[in-house]
Amino acid sequence: RHTTTEFSKMTTTVALLGGTGGVGKHFLDYALERGCKVRMLCRSPDKVEKESDDLTVLKGDATSLDDLKTVTEGADILVCCLGNKNKTLIMKKSAEGILELKKTKPELRVVFISSLGMGGSSPVVHFLLSVINFFIAGKDNVPDYDAADGLLTGVDKVVVVRPDALGEDPGKGKYLATLEDGMGNPFNGVLSKQDVALFFADLVSDTQYDGKAVQLYAAKKE
C-alpha cells in the first residue's frame, strides 16, 4: 500500500517513547502538525528541542512500568520509536513493560518499531544484521530486537513495524507497507526515517494493521 501525506486534524492523545531519535523527532513533528496532543517520556528532557502547547515532556525510563503508566495516562495510543544504543539493550525490556501495561490498559493501541529480518520476516536480512551487529553493536543486539518483536507480534491492538534499512535523506512523503515477508526492492532506494515516521503518524488514525506485524519499504522512485 502506498500513501502520501494527508494532514487531517485529529483529537488524539499520543504517548511517545524515543521522541529524540531519528524516527521519533519526525513523528513528533507529524503528530503535532496533525493536531495531536503528545505526552513524551524522555530520560533527558533537556534534549527535547520542540516546543508546543500540545507537547508534555515527562522525565522517565521507557523500561519502567510505573513510568509507562504515567506517560500513557489519558493516551489513546502509545508510539514506541526506541532503539538500542551504545550496546545498551532496551528493546526486550520495553516490550515486556508494554505487555504488562496492556494488562491494565487493554484498549490502549500501540505502535512498536522493530526491524526487517525480525520475526522470520527475512532470514537473509536477519543473517546480515547479525553479522554486522556482531562487530558494531555486539552479538546480543539482534537477539534483543528479535525477542521484543516476538513478544508483541500478534498482541491485540499492537502494530509491530519492521522497516527496511533506514537512511537520513528527506522523505518521499510515501512508503510501501505490506504484510508479506521478504526483502525490499533495492532500486527503490533506502527508506527514509522521515517516511517511517509518516507511516507511524498514519497509524494513529488507521487501525487496519492492529494486531499484526508490518514490513515497511521505500516507495518506488518517481
Buried (B, 14 or more C-beta within 10 A) or exposed (E): BEBEBEEEEBEBBBBBBBBBBBBBBBBBBBBBEBEBBBBBBBEEEEEBEBEEEEBBBBEBBBBBBEBBBBBBEEBBBBBBBBBBEEEEBBBBBBBBBBBEBBEEBEEBBBBBBBBBBBBEBBEEBBEBBBEEBEEEBBEBBBBBBBBBBBBBBEBEBBBBBBBBBBBEBEBBEBBBBEEEBEBBBEEBBBBBBBBBBBBBBBBBBBEEBBEBBBBBBBBEEE
